[in-house]
Amino acid sequence: MSDDPVEYVVENKPCLVSLEEGKKYAWCTCKLSKTQPFCDGAHKGTEHRPMVFKAEKTEDVLLCACKATKSGPYCDGAHNNLEDVYAEASDAEILSMKDSVQIDQDANGKALVDGGAYVMTPNDKNDTVVGNLRYQPVIAKEDGATKLSLHRLTVSAGTTKWMEYEGVDTVLYFVSGAGTVDIAGREFNVDKEAGLYVRPGEKFRVITDEEMVIYATACPLLTDLTVTDDNETTFQTEQEERYIAFDEATANVMANRIYQELVDKKVGSNEVTQFIGQIPKSRAAMHRHLYEEAIVILTGYGKMWTGTKVTEVKTGDVLFLPHRQGHSVECTDEGGMQLMGVFYPSGSPAINY
Ligand code: FES
């Protein structure tokens, strides 16, 4: 019989646990504990020690089980890089979902799948028109969103009126076209594949010579877009940097996928994280996030599986995922898929369970 200690980490995935404020916990660092992710004393005789920490608040968190995290005891997504290929749906998982009900879009372009998640195709007919600005909600309170809303803005040549989501963070993503965004008197040149952060209390407008498609996320309260003739707000100079463009050369590698955070804490967005991701032809294993998320398919096509239902997704579609809703995006396009995601609360898009 081997004397090697037995590792009890069965899966390279984090553990969802409920912490109680003020309580101390001992996180296993050695993989030997049978009560993952916590210590059961099995490290005795090794050089390992548990990491003891005190919960700052009562909350559900994802604690690392794979022990590769650099943010122990919390999962930082490092488990995704322990294999060459991102966790894909197993044969058993695919078999278990073979009878999923195919959901087609309704008359409003929406396909509602499990748990309030949906895929929708924006229809120009639903736009509200104000001068050279057209806009429509694609994720709102009426759709079941609790933390973030999403509008599609289409701007033709000219200067828009001033826009604002009152009192909340606004995160813009530029899908197509280029121009200038004036945030309360400070101008930023913007181009596609980039994000821009507008702080609460700032209005913004768009100046362009060509048609631009922009997605605007408001968070963490659901407010509608207000459009006005005048701007009485001022640019908040304590946060000068606001614009982040996608740069494949510096993006994060996650097995056979890449992603890059655009707007996040580095530009002062503490509530919302925005990212761009590229996935090859593949079907991810079902997973969940602790955050509420909106996704826009930038290129490619495939399917979204949610447990008992499945629906088609294609370039231009918007996906809404309530927090903790199991899902798997399958890319069936040989050329892969590119998507933009935005979620609350902020964090890493690599963290899932
Ligand atoms: S489980 Fe270890 S980093 Fe996610």
Residues whose N, C-alpha, C, O or C-beta is under 5 A from the ligand:
A	BS01	FES	N12 K13 P14 L63 C64 A65 C66 K67 A68 T69 C75 D76 G77 A78 H79
